[in-house]
Amino acid sequence: MMFHVLAFGGNLRCIGEITDSWFQAGVVLTSGVNSVFVLGYSGTIMVHLGWIGGVFGLVLATAISLYANMLVAKLHEFRGKRHIRYRDLAAEIYGRKAYYLTWALQYVNLFMINIGFLILGASSLKACYVLFVEEVTMKLPYFTAIAGFACILFAISTPNLSSLRVWLACSTILSLIYIVVASMLAANDGMNAPPRDYSIHGTTASKIFSIIGASSNLMFAFNTGMVPEIQATLRQPAVENMLKALYFQFTIGVVPMYAITFIGYWAYGASASTYLLSNVSGPVWVKAAANISAFLQSVIALHIFASPAYEYMDTKFKITGGAFELKSLTFRIVARGGYLVISSTVSALLPFLGDFESLTGALSTFPLTFILASHMYLVAKKSLLSSLQQSWLWLNVVFFSCMSIAATVAAIRLIVVDSKRYHVFADV
Protein backbone atom coordinates (compact mmCIF):
# COMPACT_ATOMS: atom_id res chain seq x y z
CA MET A 1 0.00 0.00 0.00
CA MET A 2 2.27 2.70 -1.21
CA PHE A 3 2.40 5.28 -3.97
CA HIS A 4 5.07 7.60 -5.30
CA VAL A 5 3.03 10.50 -6.55
CA LEU A 6 1.41 13.25 -4.53
CA ALA A 7 -1.50 14.93 -6.29
CA PHE A 8 -3.54 16.29 -3.44
CA GLY A 9 -2.80 19.81 -2.33
CA GLY A 10 -2.84 21.65 -5.63
CA ASN A 11 0.53 20.97 -7.24
CA LEU A 12 1.50 17.62 -8.67
CA ARG A 13 4.73 16.42 -7.14
CA CYS A 14 6.22 13.20 -8.38
CA ILE A 15 9.05 11.04 -7.18
CA GLY A 16 9.45 9.99 -10.80
CA GLU A 17 8.79 11.94 -13.98
CA ILE A 18 5.59 11.61 -15.97
CA THR A 19 7.53 9.24 -18.21
CA ASP A 20 7.74 6.37 -15.71
CA SER A 21 7.55 2.85 -17.10
CA TRP A 22 4.91 0.33 -16.16
CA PHE A 23 7.59 -1.68 -14.37
CA GLN A 24 8.45 1.26 -12.08
CA ALA A 25 4.79 1.61 -11.14
CA GLY A 26 4.52 -2.14 -10.66
CA VAL A 27 7.48 -2.16 -8.27
CA VAL A 28 5.97 0.69 -6.25
CA LEU A 29 2.61 -1.09 -6.08
CA THR A 30 4.37 -4.30 -5.05
CA SER A 31 6.25 -2.46 -2.31
CA GLY A 32 2.92 -1.22 -1.04
CA VAL A 33 1.36 -4.68 -0.92
CA ASN A 34 4.36 -5.94 1.07
CA SER A 35 4.56 -3.12 3.60
CA VAL A 36 4.93 -3.91 7.31
CA PHE A 37 1.19 -4.74 7.42
CA VAL A 38 2.03 -8.20 6.01
CA LEU A 39 3.35 -9.13 9.46
CA GLY A 40 -0.22 -9.01 10.73
CA TYR A 41 -2.21 -10.92 8.12
CA SER A 42 -1.70 -14.37 9.66
CA GLY A 43 -3.39 -13.09 12.82
CA THR A 44 -5.90 -10.64 11.39
CA ILE A 45 -7.09 -12.71 8.41
CA MET A 46 -6.18 -16.40 8.63
CA VAL A 47 -6.97 -16.89 12.33
CA HIS A 48 -10.55 -15.69 11.72
CA LEU A 49 -11.12 -17.48 8.40
CA GLY A 50 -9.16 -20.74 8.77
CA TRP A 51 -7.38 -22.55 5.99
CA ILE A 52 -10.28 -22.92 3.57
CA GLY A 53 -11.74 -19.46 4.08
CA GLY A 54 -8.35 -17.77 4.30
CA VAL A 55 -6.83 -19.29 1.15
CA PHE A 56 -10.02 -18.95 -0.88
CA GLY A 57 -10.57 -15.42 0.47
CA LEU A 58 -7.07 -14.21 -0.41
CA VAL A 59 -7.27 -15.60 -3.94
CA LEU A 60 -10.76 -14.16 -4.47
CA ALA A 61 -9.76 -10.79 -2.98
CA THR A 62 -6.76 -10.69 -5.31
CA ALA A 63 -8.95 -11.28 -8.38
CA ILE A 64 -11.67 -8.84 -7.29
CA SER A 65 -9.14 -6.13 -6.40
CA LEU A 66 -7.38 -6.52 -9.75
CA TYR A 67 -10.70 -6.19 -11.57
CA ALA A 68 -11.79 -3.11 -9.60
CA ASN A 69 -8.45 -1.34 -10.08
CA MET A 70 -8.53 -2.13 -13.79
CA LEU A 71 -11.91 -0.36 -14.05
CA VAL A 72 -10.44 2.80 -12.55
CA ALA A 73 -7.29 2.57 -14.69
CA LYS A 74 -9.41 2.40 -17.87
CA LEU A 75 -11.12 5.69 -16.91
CA HIS A 76 -7.85 7.58 -16.58
CA GLU A 77 -8.23 9.35 -19.95
CA PHE A 78 -11.99 9.91 -19.69
CA ARG A 79 -13.36 12.58 -22.07
CA GLY A 80 -10.01 13.11 -23.73
CA LYS A 81 -7.91 14.21 -20.76
CA ARG A 82 -5.85 12.56 -18.07
CA HIS A 83 -7.18 12.70 -14.51
CA ILE A 84 -4.33 12.76 -12.01
CA ARG A 85 -6.52 12.58 -8.90
CA TYR A 86 -9.26 10.12 -7.99
CA ARG A 87 -11.49 13.00 -6.87
CA ASP A 88 -10.97 14.85 -10.16
CA LEU A 89 -12.15 11.78 -12.02
CA ALA A 90 -15.20 11.48 -9.76
CA ALA A 91 -16.00 15.18 -10.30
CA GLU A 92 -15.71 14.77 -14.08
CA ILE A 93 -18.21 11.90 -14.02
CA TYR A 94 -20.66 12.98 -11.31
CA GLY A 95 -20.15 16.68 -10.66
CA ARG A 96 -18.50 18.85 -8.00
CA LYS A 97 -20.16 17.25 -4.94
CA ALA A 98 -18.50 13.94 -5.74
CA TYR A 99 -15.14 15.72 -5.63
CA TYR A 100 -15.51 16.49 -1.92
CA LEU A 101 -16.96 13.07 -1.06
CA THR A 102 -14.07 11.28 -2.73
CA TRP A 103 -11.59 13.66 -1.12
CA ALA A 104 -13.05 12.86 2.33
CA LEU A 105 -12.97 9.10 1.72
CA GLN A 106 -9.34 9.24 0.65
CA TYR A 107 -8.26 11.20 3.69
CA VAL A 108 -10.15 8.87 6.03
CA ASN A 109 -8.39 5.98 4.31
CA LEU A 110 -4.95 7.54 4.68
CA PHE A 111 -5.49 8.54 8.32
CA MET A 112 -6.61 5.03 9.26
CA ILE A 113 -3.64 3.52 7.45
CA ASN A 114 -1.37 5.84 9.44
CA ILE A 115 -2.93 4.54 12.67
CA GLY A 116 -2.02 1.02 11.55
CA PHE A 117 1.59 1.97 10.83
CA LEU A 118 1.93 3.54 14.29
CA ILE A 119 0.53 0.43 15.97
CA LEU A 120 2.91 -1.78 14.00
CA GLY A 121 5.85 0.53 14.64
CA ALA A 122 5.15 0.42 18.37
CA SER A 123 4.75 -3.38 18.26
CA SER A 124 8.11 -3.78 16.54
CA LEU A 125 9.85 -1.59 19.13
CA LYS A 126 8.27 -3.51 21.99
CA ALA A 127 9.20 -6.87 20.43
CA CYS A 128 12.80 -5.67 20.13
CA TYR A 129 12.80 -4.37 23.72
CA VAL A 130 11.55 -7.72 25.06
CA LEU A 131 14.50 -9.48 23.42
CA PHE A 132 17.03 -7.66 25.60
CA VAL A 133 15.17 -7.01 28.86
CA GLU A 134 14.27 -9.81 31.27
CA GLU A 135 11.86 -7.81 33.41
CA VAL A 136 9.52 -6.01 31.03
CA THR A 137 8.32 -2.72 32.55
CA MET A 138 7.57 -0.58 29.48
CA LYS A 139 4.09 -1.00 28.02
CA LEU A 140 2.93 -0.66 24.42
CA PRO A 141 1.62 2.93 24.79
CA TYR A 142 5.14 4.10 25.64
CA PHE A 143 6.46 2.55 22.46
CA THR A 144 3.62 4.18 20.53
CA ALA A 145 4.81 7.54 21.86
CA ILE A 146 8.39 6.74 20.79
CA ALA A 147 7.21 5.66 17.33
CA GLY A 148 5.15 8.83 17.02
CA PHE A 149 8.11 10.99 18.02
CA ALA A 150 10.32 9.27 15.42
CA CYS A 151 7.65 9.94 12.78
CA ILE A 152 7.52 13.61 13.81
CA LEU A 153 11.29 13.94 13.41
CA PHE A 154 11.13 12.27 10.00
CA ALA A 155 8.22 14.46 8.90
CA ILE A 156 10.04 17.64 9.92
CA SER A 157 13.30 16.68 8.20
CA THR A 158 11.59 15.41 5.01
CA PRO A 159 9.61 18.37 3.65
CA ASN A 160 7.99 16.67 0.64
CA LEU A 161 7.84 13.45 -1.34
CA SER A 162 10.58 14.67 -3.65
CA SER A 163 12.93 14.20 -0.68
CA LEU A 164 12.00 10.53 -0.43
CA ARG A 165 13.81 9.11 -3.45
CA VAL A 166 16.53 7.31 -1.46
CA TRP A 167 14.13 6.40 1.33
CA LEU A 168 11.88 4.47 -1.06
CA ALA A 169 14.83 2.23 -1.95
CA CYS A 170 15.57 1.81 1.77
CA SER A 171 11.93 0.89 2.36
CA THR A 172 12.12 -1.89 -0.22
CA ILE A 173 15.29 -3.32 1.35
CA LEU A 174 13.78 -3.13 4.84
CA SER A 175 10.68 -4.97 3.60
CA LEU A 176 12.80 -7.79 2.22
CA ILE A 177 14.63 -8.15 5.55
CA TYR A 178 11.57 -8.60 7.76
CA ILE A 179 9.66 -10.73 5.23
CA VAL A 180 12.56 -13.14 4.68
CA VAL A 181 13.47 -13.33 8.38
CA ALA A 182 9.88 -13.77 9.58
CA SER A 183 9.15 -16.41 6.93
CA MET A 184 12.31 -18.44 7.62
CA LEU A 185 12.00 -18.32 11.41
CA ALA A 186 8.29 -19.15 11.31
CA ALA A 187 8.93 -22.04 8.91
CA ASN A 188 11.60 -23.40 11.25
CA ASP A 189 9.23 -23.10 14.22
CA GLY A 190 6.53 -24.87 12.27
CA MET A 191 8.74 -27.82 11.40
CA ASN A 192 9.70 -28.31 15.04
CA ALA A 193 6.33 -27.59 16.65
CA PRO A 194 3.68 -30.10 17.80
CA PRO A 195 0.33 -30.23 15.95
CA ARG A 196 -1.34 -26.79 15.90
CA ASP A 197 -4.91 -25.73 16.49
CA TYR A 198 -6.39 -24.34 13.27
CA SER A 199 -9.98 -24.10 14.48
CA ILE A 200 -11.86 -20.79 14.61
CA HIS A 201 -12.64 -19.93 18.21
CA GLY A 202 -15.53 -18.03 19.76
CA THR A 203 -19.31 -18.05 19.92
CA THR A 204 -21.37 -18.22 16.74
CA ALA A 205 -22.07 -14.48 16.88
CA SER A 206 -18.42 -13.56 17.48
CA LYS A 207 -17.33 -15.85 14.63
CA ILE A 208 -19.74 -14.14 12.24
CA PHE A 209 -18.51 -10.66 13.14
CA SER A 210 -14.88 -11.82 13.01
CA ILE A 211 -15.38 -13.34 9.56
CA ILE A 212 -16.95 -10.11 8.28
CA GLY A 213 -14.10 -8.11 9.78
CA ALA A 214 -11.47 -10.42 8.29
CA SER A 215 -13.17 -10.10 4.88
CA SER A 216 -12.75 -6.34 5.18
CA ASN A 217 -9.07 -6.90 6.05
CA LEU A 218 -8.71 -8.92 2.83
CA MET A 219 -9.73 -5.94 0.74
CA PHE A 220 -7.61 -3.58 2.83
CA ALA A 221 -4.53 -5.72 2.07
CA PHE A 222 -4.57 -4.96 -1.66
CA ASN A 223 -6.03 -1.50 -2.12
CA THR A 224 -5.25 2.17 -1.44
CA GLY A 225 -7.85 3.94 -3.58
CA MET A 226 -4.98 5.81 -5.26
CA VAL A 227 -4.80 4.32 -8.76
CA PRO A 228 -5.23 7.64 -10.69
CA GLU A 229 -2.52 9.30 -8.58
CA ILE A 230 -0.07 6.51 -9.37
CA GLN A 231 -1.12 6.36 -13.02
CA ALA A 232 -0.40 10.09 -13.37
CA THR A 233 3.35 9.38 -13.50
CA LEU A 234 3.20 6.86 -16.35
CA ARG A 235 4.29 7.51 -19.90
CA GLN A 236 1.86 7.05 -22.75
CA PRO A 237 -0.05 4.86 -23.38
CA ALA A 238 -0.95 5.41 -19.73
CA VAL A 239 -3.88 3.00 -19.61
CA GLU A 240 -2.01 0.06 -21.13
CA ASN A 241 1.03 0.73 -18.95
CA MET A 242 -1.08 0.92 -15.79
CA LEU A 243 -2.78 -2.35 -16.64
CA LYS A 244 0.65 -3.99 -17.01
CA ALA A 245 1.66 -2.57 -13.62
CA LEU A 246 -1.51 -3.96 -12.04
CA TYR A 247 -0.92 -7.39 -13.59
CA PHE A 248 2.58 -7.33 -12.08
CA GLN A 249 1.26 -6.26 -8.67
CA PHE A 250 -1.43 -8.93 -8.50
CA THR A 251 0.74 -11.81 -9.73
CA ILE A 252 4.44 -11.59 -8.85
CA GLY A 253 3.85 -8.78 -6.36
CA VAL A 254 1.54 -10.75 -4.05
CA VAL A 255 3.82 -13.79 -3.74
CA PRO A 256 5.81 -12.50 -0.70
CA MET A 257 2.60 -11.46 1.04
CA TYR A 258 0.99 -14.84 0.37
CA ALA A 259 4.11 -16.65 1.57
CA ILE A 260 4.47 -14.88 4.92
CA THR A 261 0.71 -15.03 5.59
CA PHE A 262 0.41 -18.77 4.96
CA ILE A 263 3.71 -19.71 6.60
CA GLY A 264 2.82 -17.71 9.71
CA TYR A 265 -0.58 -19.39 10.04
CA TRP A 266 0.84 -22.84 9.30
CA ALA A 267 3.51 -22.40 11.97
CA TYR A 268 1.32 -21.04 14.79
CA GLY A 269 -2.29 -21.78 13.88
CA ALA A 270 -4.93 -20.02 15.96
CA SER A 271 -2.20 -18.53 18.20
CA ALA A 272 -0.70 -16.50 15.32
CA SER A 273 -0.18 -12.92 16.50
CA THR A 274 -1.28 -9.73 14.80
CA TYR A 275 2.47 -8.99 14.73
CA LEU A 276 4.16 -12.16 13.49
CA LEU A 277 7.64 -11.31 14.79
CA SER A 278 6.22 -11.61 18.31
CA ASN A 279 5.67 -15.34 17.64
CA VAL A 280 8.96 -16.37 16.08
CA SER A 281 11.92 -17.91 17.89
CA GLY A 282 15.54 -17.82 16.75
CA PRO A 283 18.81 -15.91 17.24
CA VAL A 284 18.26 -12.68 19.15
CA TRP A 285 20.29 -10.56 16.73
CA VAL A 286 18.31 -11.86 13.74
CA LYS A 287 14.97 -11.09 15.37
CA ALA A 288 16.26 -7.69 16.49
CA ALA A 289 17.33 -6.85 12.93
CA ALA A 290 13.90 -7.84 11.60
CA ASN A 291 12.08 -5.78 14.24
CA ILE A 292 14.23 -2.71 13.64
CA SER A 293 13.65 -3.10 9.88
CA ALA A 294 9.90 -3.28 10.47
CA PHE A 295 10.00 -0.16 12.66
CA LEU A 296 12.01 1.88 10.16
CA GLN A 297 9.81 0.77 7.28
CA SER A 298 6.69 1.81 9.21
CA VAL A 299 8.16 5.30 9.74
CA ILE A 300 8.93 5.74 6.02
CA ALA A 301 5.60 4.30 4.89
CA LEU A 302 3.62 6.42 7.33
CA HIS A 303 5.28 9.55 5.94
CA ILE A 304 4.21 8.59 2.42
CA PHE A 305 0.59 8.10 3.44
CA ALA A 306 0.58 11.21 5.63
CA SER A 307 2.10 13.37 2.88
CA PRO A 308 -1.27 14.25 1.28
CA ALA A 309 -2.36 15.76 4.61
CA TYR A 310 0.97 17.58 4.91
CA GLU A 311 0.68 18.88 1.36
CA TYR A 312 -2.87 20.05 1.97
CA MET A 313 -1.77 22.02 5.05
CA ASP A 314 1.24 23.50 3.22
CA THR A 315 -1.00 24.62 0.35
CA LYS A 316 -3.79 25.87 2.62
CA PHE A 317 -1.42 28.14 4.54
CA LYS A 318 0.77 29.03 1.53
CA ILE A 319 4.00 27.58 2.95
CA THR A 320 6.35 27.85 -0.01
CA GLY A 321 9.71 28.72 1.55
CA GLY A 322 12.81 26.56 1.69
CA ALA A 323 12.76 23.41 3.75
CA PHE A 324 14.78 24.90 6.60
CA GLU A 325 13.62 28.50 6.52
CA LEU A 326 12.31 29.51 9.94
CA LYS A 327 8.68 29.98 8.83
CA SER A 328 8.59 26.69 6.90
CA LEU A 329 10.33 24.74 9.66
CA THR A 330 8.13 26.18 12.40
CA PHE A 331 4.99 25.39 10.44
CA ARG A 332 6.06 21.78 9.87
CA ILE A 333 6.83 21.33 13.55
CA VAL A 334 3.40 22.67 14.58
CA ALA A 335 1.21 21.26 11.79
CA ARG A 336 2.82 17.89 11.18
CA GLY A 337 3.69 17.44 14.82
CA GLY A 338 0.07 18.13 15.78
CA TYR A 339 -1.24 15.69 13.18
CA LEU A 340 1.07 12.94 14.42
CA VAL A 341 0.35 13.63 18.09
CA ILE A 342 -3.35 13.10 17.36
CA SER A 343 -2.60 9.95 15.34
CA SER A 344 -0.29 8.57 18.04
CA THR A 345 -2.87 9.24 20.76
CA VAL A 346 -5.54 7.31 18.86
CA SER A 347 -3.07 4.48 18.21
CA ALA A 348 -2.14 4.23 21.90
CA LEU A 349 -5.76 4.60 23.03
CA LEU A 350 -7.07 1.73 20.88
CA PRO A 351 -4.10 -0.38 19.69
CA PHE A 352 -6.18 -3.06 17.98
CA LEU A 353 -4.59 -3.53 14.56
CA GLY A 354 -7.06 -6.01 13.10
CA ASP A 355 -10.01 -3.88 14.18
CA PHE A 356 -8.56 -0.76 12.53
CA GLU A 357 -7.82 -2.69 9.33
CA SER A 358 -11.47 -3.80 9.31
CA LEU A 359 -12.73 -0.27 9.92
CA THR A 360 -10.47 1.16 7.22
CA GLY A 361 -11.70 -1.41 4.74
CA ALA A 362 -15.31 -0.75 5.67
CA LEU A 363 -15.24 3.06 5.67
CA SER A 364 -12.99 3.74 2.71
CA THR A 365 -11.62 0.71 0.85
CA PHE A 366 -15.02 -0.73 -0.04
CA PRO A 367 -16.51 2.64 -1.13
CA LEU A 368 -13.43 3.86 -3.03
CA THR A 369 -12.14 0.71 -4.66
CA PHE A 370 -15.29 -1.29 -5.27
CA ILE A 371 -18.53 0.71 -4.99
CA LEU A 372 -17.31 3.94 -6.59
CA ALA A 373 -15.12 2.22 -9.18
CA SER A 374 -17.96 0.00 -10.45
CA HIS A 375 -20.52 2.80 -10.50
CA MET A 376 -18.17 5.30 -12.18
CA TYR A 377 -17.40 2.80 -14.91
CA LEU A 378 -21.12 2.09 -15.30
CA VAL A 379 -21.96 5.80 -15.69
CA ALA A 380 -18.97 6.64 -17.89
CA LYS A 381 -19.27 3.66 -20.26
CA LYS A 382 -23.01 2.97 -20.09
CA SER A 383 -23.63 3.43 -23.80
CA LEU A 384 -20.87 0.92 -24.61
CA LEU A 385 -21.95 -1.77 -22.14
CA SER A 386 -24.32 -4.64 -22.77
CA SER A 387 -27.26 -5.20 -20.43
CA LEU A 388 -25.38 -8.15 -18.93
CA GLN A 389 -22.32 -6.02 -18.21
CA GLN A 390 -24.49 -3.30 -16.67
CA SER A 391 -26.24 -5.85 -14.47
CA TRP A 392 -22.87 -7.22 -13.34
CA LEU A 393 -21.64 -3.76 -12.36
CA TRP A 394 -24.87 -3.00 -10.49
CA LEU A 395 -24.47 -6.30 -8.66
CA ASN A 396 -21.00 -5.19 -7.57
CA VAL A 397 -22.33 -1.84 -6.36
CA VAL A 398 -25.13 -3.41 -4.32
CA PHE A 399 -23.04 -6.28 -2.93
CA PHE A 400 -20.11 -4.12 -1.81
CA SER A 401 -22.46 -1.50 -0.37
CA CYS A 402 -23.95 -4.21 1.82
CA MET A 403 -20.48 -5.46 2.70
CA SER A 404 -19.38 -1.94 3.62
CA ILE A 405 -22.30 -1.50 6.02
CA ALA A 406 -21.83 -4.96 7.55
CA ALA A 407 -18.07 -4.49 7.89
CA THR A 408 -18.52 -1.09 9.57
CA VAL A 409 -20.86 -2.59 12.16
CA ALA A 410 -18.51 -5.56 12.69
CA ALA A 411 -15.41 -3.35 13.05
CA ILE A 412 -17.06 -1.00 15.55
CA ARG A 413 -18.30 -3.98 17.53
CA LEU A 414 -14.82 -5.54 17.56
CA ILE A 415 -13.26 -2.26 18.77
CA VAL A 416 -15.87 -1.96 21.54
CA VAL A 417 -15.37 -5.58 22.62
CA ASP A 418 -11.58 -5.27 22.60
CA SER A 419 -11.77 -1.98 24.49
CA LYS A 420 -13.79 -3.69 27.24
CA ARG A 421 -11.45 -6.69 27.28
CA TYR A 422 -8.17 -4.79 27.37
CA HIS A 423 -9.17 -1.27 28.53
CA VAL A 424 -7.90 1.87 26.80
CA PHE A 425 -4.14 2.35 26.39
CA ALA A 426 -3.89 -1.43 26.52
CA ASP A 427 -0.62 -3.36 26.47
CA VAL A 428 -1.64 -5.92 23.84
Secondary structure by P-SEA (a helix, b strand, c coil): ccccccccccbbbbcccccccaaaaaaaaaaaaaccccccccccccccccaaaaaaaaaaaaaaaaaaaaaaaaaccccccccccaaaaaaacccaaaaaaaaaaaaaaaaaaaaaaaaaaaaaaaaaaaaccccccccaaaaaaaaaaaaaaaaaacccccccaaaaaaaaaaaaaaaaaaaaaaaaaaaacccccccccccaaaaaaaaaaaaaaaaaacccccccccccccccaaaaaaaaaaaaaaaccaaaaaaaaaaaaaaccccccccccccccccaaaaaaaaaaaaaaaaaaaaaaaaaaaaaaaaaaccccccccaaaaaaaaaaaaaaaaaaaaaaaacccaaaaaaaaaaacccccccaaaaaaaaaaccccccaaaaaaaaaaaaaaaaaaaaaaaaaaaaaaaaaaaccccccc
